[in-house]
Amino acid sequence: MDLKELVDAWRKILTIAEKPEPKEYMLLLRIVISGLFLVGIVGLLIHLALYFIQGGYGG
């Protein structure tokens, strides 16, 4: 696929795309924020687990 075909494909996608309703936008925002929060919690739990497995700092 060359650059011209790629730009044409993007143009088709943008002409079909519609702005979401406020209710749909808020739902998507809640889902994204929940996902970020979940990933953060998992990262914190992994960090704490490794901290205690290794004996803590200075241990």
N, C-alpha and C positions, 0 to 999 in steps of 0.2 A: 504494500500500500504506500503510495507516494504522498507527498505533502498536500497536493491538491485534493486527493480523495479524502484525506484525513480532515481537512478543513471543511469539505462538503458534508462529511458525516457529522461533524460538530454542529454545523449550521442547521442540519435537519433536526438534530436533538434539541437545539435551543428553540427552534420554531414550534416543536411539539410540546416542550416543557411549559408547565403552568405554575403560577405562584400558588403556594399552599394556603388554605384557609387558616385563619388564626387558631382555630381549635386543633387542626392537624399540626400546625407549627409548634404549638405548646406541647403536644404529645411527643413529637420528635425530639424537642428540646429536653423533655423529662427523660426520655429513653437514653439520650446521649449523656446527660449529666449522671444518670444512674450507672451507666456503663463505666464512666470515668471514675466514679466513686468506688465501684466494685473492683476495678483494676488497682486502684490505690490501696484498698483494704487488703487485697491479696498480696501486693508488694510489701506492705507493712508486716503482714503475718510471716512472709518468707524471711524478711529481714530480722524479725524478732526470733524466729526459729533458729536461724543461723547464729544469731548473737548468743543464744543460750546453749546451743550445741557446742560452740567454740569456747565456752566458758566465760564469756563476757570480755570486756576490755581490761587489759592488764592481767588477765588470768591465764 
